[in-house]
């Protein structure tokens, strides 16, 4: 008969690892969402089409204690949903246990960030831990300026909390325009803006995020991302390190609805 310790160890060793979120499941979720009609004729930017876009990529997330890891799906769905006032939500499912979303807004030829959220679930065998991070950005937080030029830099700071970490965190972001790059998305050649984003987190969670983004010139739709993330959090057993690395590129500009 197994002792309690042995049972916990076995449950941990044979814990579930999250699989990919299917495009079909993402489309079903999209169909159940409410979209806010936006009059794009009043905007100086085109809005990306609503629906679910397939991404091809890879990635891994790791936590130092208890040691655990997850892998992104080889195909990751991204869902675009319209919000009010020329804003739209960009939601990516890395796998069934990890999603992230951004609220972008088009204003005067610029792409702004209103806020973002990140949700992740960890299976440790005997227990499961869920964490939701919510960050809000001040109005005028510019992700893409009007007529961006290589070398142009700017910054903004967003404030938020995580359900699994005590205290508020500040994410200070510096963005730099790297240049104009032409990418092939499926059978379409797309002009994009390559931007480097460096984020320094302080407060309840601290660390560094480095992400390269490629946005379409026409609508600001992200079509490629490369990311490296290291975050530190205090706990009763000491500092816990979370790391994330990955990349993806959109496979088609035709969303499924």
Order of alpha helices (4+ residues) and beta strands (2+ residues): alpha-alpha-beta-beta-beta-beta-beta-beta-beta-beta-beta-beta-beta-beta-beta-beta
